[in-house]
Amino acid sequence: MRIFIESMEFDLWTIVEEGYTKPTITTEGITYEKPKSKRSTDEKNLYTLNSRAMNALFCGFSPDEYNEVSVSKTAKEI
């Protein structure tokens, strides 16, 4: 699976290994997820990489395996 994902784009496997964390904003001591409309280009690119890696992983699973991991939020969780 690693080779398959790396063949698509090297950074895809990096996001699987290192993980993805949604960007946050802290205002008045409260931290919340940064709205997608306010994310930087780099933050959007990381989001897309995570989605692409998750898609590649999902495609390799049997229906039973997919059901076990389909609720995962990141490629690393899968």
ZIMO-V740366 format. One record per residue. N is the residue number from 1. RES is the residue in three letters. D_LAST is the distance of its C-alpha to the last C-alpha in whole Angstrom. Layout:
n res d_last
N RES D_LAST
N RES D_LAST
This chain:
n res d_last
1 MET 12
2 ARG 13
3 ILE 17
4 PHE 16
5 ILE 14
6 GLU 16
7 SER 19
8 MET 18
9 GLU 18
10 PHE 18
11 ASP 17
12 LEU 14
13 TRP 12
14 THR 14
15 ILE 12
16 VAL 8
17 GLU 11
18 GLU 12
19 GLY 10
20 TYR 12
21 THR 14
22 LYS 16
23 PRO 20
24 THR 22
25 ILE 26
26 THR 28
27 THR 31
28 GLU 34
29 GLY 32
30 ILE 29
31 THR 26
32 TYR 24
33 GLU 21
34 LYS 23
35 PRO 24
36 LYS 23
37 SER 27
38 LYS 27
39 ARG 24
40 SER 26
41 THR 25
42 ASP 23
43 GLU 21
44 LYS 21
45 ASN 20
46 LEU 17
47 TYR 15
48 THR 16
49 LEU 14
50 ASN 11
51 SER 12
52 ARG 13
53 ALA 10
54 MET 8
55 ASN 11
56 ALA 11
57 LEU 8
58 PHE 9
59 CYS 12
60 GLY 12
61 PHE 11
62 SER 14
63 PRO 14
64 ASP 14
65 GLU 10
66 TYR 9
67 ASN 11
68 GLU 9
69 VAL 6
70 SER 8
71 VAL 9
72 SER 6
73 LYS 8
74 THR 7
75 ALA 5
76 LYS 5
77 GLU 4
78 ILE 0
